[in-house]
Amino acid sequence: MKKILVLAALAALAFSSCSKKEKVDEYGYTIKDNQIVYNTPARPADQQSMLQFAAEPIEHVRVGLVGLGDRGTGAVYRFPYIEDATIVALCDLMPERVERAQGILEELGAPRALYEFSGEEGYKELCQRDDIDLVYLAVPWQLHTPIAVYAMEHGKHVAIEVPAATSIKECWDLVNTSERTRKHCMMLENCCYDFFELTCLNMIQQGVFGEVVHVEGSYCHNLDPYWDQYQGDWRMTYNKDHHGDVYPTHGIGPVCQDIDIHRGDKMNVLVSMDTDAFNGQEIADKRYGKGVVEKYANGDNTMTFIRTEKGKTILVEHNVVTPRPYNRMYQVTGTKGFANKYPNEGLALGADMVKAPVAYDDLDAEEYMSDAERDALMALYEHPIAKGISEKAKEVGGHGGMDFIMDYRLIYCLHHGLPLDQDVYDAAEWSSLVELTEVSINHGSMPIVMPDFTRGEWNKLDGLHFALLEEEN
Ligand SMILES: NC(=O)c1ccc[n+]([C@@H]2O[C@H](COP(=O)([O-])OP(=O)(O)OC[C@H]3O[C@@H](n4cnc5c(N)ncnc54)[C@H](O)[C@@H]3O)[C@@H](O)[C@H]2O)c1
């Protein structure tokens, strides 16, 4: 009898460790021919694709805002200027931040939020209410996916600050939950809405740059003055523990839109490489005391290269600890033109602009067009979604106006029942770099075959189109 029990216990153990292993493999990778190959799990039967998903129109969008630190407070300042939405619920770990946000609403002449929540699990009560349509999240990275999943499970659309997820497993959690619950899951990648990027996107779609063959984007921002401001030290905690591009979406988001990622092309292979943590270690030694952080993980500069199915390349960089001036790079190289955003916005249209005769060593020959020519061209190609709201966006502000355009578009699409500008696959693809870059670096910069979050549907849509009502097209 005893022997039978022991055998049964061993069998149960083997079964549980086997099902555990299967779980890991489902979202994990194997190494084949010196490449790390990520698995793309089959779509469960109770889920449907969210490509071009449109929900029922919402007459007036009731917003629950979770996370009222630096970023969430910015949203409190913007939402009162959006006609078809109201912040009805506020939630933060700290009740005093909820009260501060109520004060801002009052100051702007907007109604105080009806519901207030605080504490670590206050968001659960918020999500359980049935009179909230959209949960808007501006909490530390580590909480994005767990709260978003909980919100969708409770019937809410979600908008999540960047990056939406910190692991491949979390990326799939967002995709699976959105597909199963039929709720929107949009990452709030505001840099897609900056004026230069939007205009370039329109120019690309009108063929001004020819075929776009290479794009670059980055997040180079010296965070030295800000490290102490993140609640509970969440940001430095993440950086000191992780290699890789931990904040990739400002760089990669806008350029993926430029080359129709999962709307005709897909990212196939990624390679990442970082420097040592020269400044990172020094900053940690100063903040925590020498030797407390034995080895600061995040390299001072991280570079990532990606090749797409259609033979295009992407370069993404991350650098938050050196005095390198702020730079999101944003470069577009096409067969007929070139755009560059930092440090000066420049456009060059190749052969049309070359002065004749050109000496081989005349390096100024293929120069950028003049500022006046650039401005005239850009005015001509202003993106249709910016037309009509760009002045208001600049007045309301939020990184110069792009944050307002983002919120405005989110509410516009929900109000009219249109597909959102960024879908759950964008959120997963762009956020997936957090884990993929770390894994590549941890394997000596080994190439990674990336997962396909659309599960083979990357070629179903013909390019990126922001939804607009007929009369505004
Ligand atoms: N898109 C952008 O331009 C941009 C700019 C800054 C920050 N962000 C993103 O916004 C997010 C927040 O960043 P931040 O700078 O505001 O950080 P922060 O530390 O200032 O704010 C985070 C807030 O979340 C609250 N919080 C923590 N745990 C919570 C919980 N369980 N429930 C409710 N609230 C909780 C904290 O109390 C704090 O008020 C991050 O994801 C960050 O990457 C984006």
The ligand as an SDF file (V2000), in Angstrom:
LIG
                    3D

 44 48  0  0  0  0  0  0  0  0999 V2000
    4.5010   58.0980  -22.4010 N   0  0  0  0  0  0  0  0  0  0  0  0
    5.3010   58.9270  -21.7520 C   0  0  0  0  0  0  0  0  0  0  0  0
    5.7730   59.9160  -22.2800 O   0  0  0  0  0  0  0  0  0  0  0  0
    5.6030   58.6350  -20.3160 C   0  0  0  0  0  0  0  0  0  0  0  0
    6.2420   59.5850  -19.5250 C   0  0  0  0  0  0  0  0  0  0  0  0
    6.4670   59.2730  -18.1910 C   0  0  0  0  0  0  0  0  0  0  0  0
    6.0620   58.0460  -17.6780 C   0  0  0  0  0  0  0  0  0  0  0  0
    5.4440   57.1530  -18.4820 N   0  0  0  0  0  0  0  0  0  0  0  0
    4.9770   55.8610  -17.9700 C   0  0  0  0  0  0  0  0  0  0  0  0
    3.9320   56.1040  -17.0160 O   0  0  0  0  0  0  0  0  0  0  0  0
    3.9850   55.1350  -15.9850 C   0  0  0  0  0  0  0  0  0  0  0  0
    4.0730   55.8480  -14.6360 C   0  0  0  0  0  0  0  0  0  0  0  0
    5.2520   56.6100  -14.5960 O   0  0  0  0  0  0  0  0  0  0  0  0
    5.4010   57.8540  -13.6040 P   0  0  0  0  0  0  0  0  0  0  0  0
    6.6010   58.5940  -14.0600 O   0  0  0  0  0  0  0  0  0  0  0  0
    4.1190   58.5620  -13.4820 O   0  0  0  0  0  0  0  0  0  0  0  0
    5.7320   57.0970  -12.2370 O   0  0  0  0  0  0  0  0  0  0  0  0
    5.3580   57.5820  -10.7700 P   0  0  0  0  0  0  0  0  0  0  0  0
    6.1650   56.7590   -9.8410 O   0  0  0  0  0  0  0  0  0  0  0  0
    5.4660   59.0760  -10.6910 O   0  0  0  0  0  0  0  0  0  0  0  0
    3.8170   57.2370  -10.6370 O   0  0  0  0  0  0  0  0  0  0  0  0
    3.3330   55.9260  -10.4610 C   0  0  0  0  0  0  0  0  0  0  0  0
    2.0740   56.0410   -9.6160 C   0  0  0  0  0  0  0  0  0  0  0  0
    1.4770   54.7440   -9.5030 O   0  0  0  0  0  0  0  0  0  0  0  0
    1.0180   54.6110   -8.1590 C   0  0  0  0  0  0  0  0  0  0  0  0
    0.8470   53.2050   -7.8070 N   0  0  0  0  0  0  0  0  0  0  0  0
    1.7760   52.2950   -7.4420 C   0  0  0  0  0  0  0  0  0  0  0  0
    1.2010   51.1190   -7.1650 N   0  0  0  0  0  0  0  0  0  0  0  0
   -0.1250   51.2900   -7.3720 C   0  0  0  0  0  0  0  0  0  0  0  0
   -1.2620   50.4380   -7.2220 C   0  0  0  0  0  0  0  0  0  0  0  0
   -1.1470   49.1660   -6.8430 N   0  0  0  0  0  0  0  0  0  0  0  0
   -2.4880   50.9510   -7.4920 N   0  0  0  0  0  0  0  0  0  0  0  0
   -2.6360   52.2430   -7.8880 C   0  0  0  0  0  0  0  0  0  0  0  0
   -1.5910   53.0950   -8.0170 N   0  0  0  0  0  0  0  0  0  0  0  0
   -0.3610   52.6190   -7.7650 C   0  0  0  0  0  0  0  0  0  0  0  0
    2.0750   55.3090   -7.3320 C   0  0  0  0  0  0  0  0  0  0  0  0
    1.6240   55.6310   -6.0340 O   0  0  0  0  0  0  0  0  0  0  0  0
    2.3710   56.5280   -8.1890 C   0  0  0  0  0  0  0  0  0  0  0  0
    1.5380   57.6140   -7.8570 O   0  0  0  0  0  0  0  0  0  0  0  0
    5.1780   54.2630  -16.3070 C   0  0  0  0  0  0  0  0  0  0  0  0
    4.7380   53.1610  -17.0030 O   0  0  0  0  0  0  0  0  0  0  0  0
    6.0290   55.1050  -17.2140 C   0  0  0  0  0  0  0  0  0  0  0  0
    6.8290   54.3600  -18.0980 O   0  0  0  0  0  0  0  0  0  0  0  0
    5.2120   57.4310  -19.7860 C   0  0  0  0  0  0  0  0  0  0  0  0
  1  2  1  0
  2  3  2  0
  2  4  1  0
  4  5  1  0
  4 44  2  0
  5  6  2  0
  6  7  1  0
  7  8  2  0
  8  9  1  0
  8 44  1  0
  9 10  1  0
  9 42  1  0
 10 11  1  0
 11 12  1  0
 11 40  1  0
 12 13  1  0
 13 14  1  0
 14 15  2  0
 14 16  1  0
 14 17  1  0
 17 18  1  0
 18 19  2  0
 18 20  1  0
 18 21  1  0
 21 22  1  0
 22 23  1  0
 23 24  1  0
 23 38  1  0
 24 25  1  0
 25 26  1  0
 25 36  1  0
 26 27  1  0
 26 35  1  0
 27 28  2  0
 28 29  1  0
 29 30  1  0
 29 35  2  0
 30 31  1  0
 30 32  2  0
 32 33  1  0
 33 34  2  0
 34 35  1  0
 36 37  1  0
 36 38  1  0
 38 39  1  0
 40 41  1  0
 40 42  1  0
 42 43  1  0
M  CHG  2   8   1  16  -1
M  END
$$$$
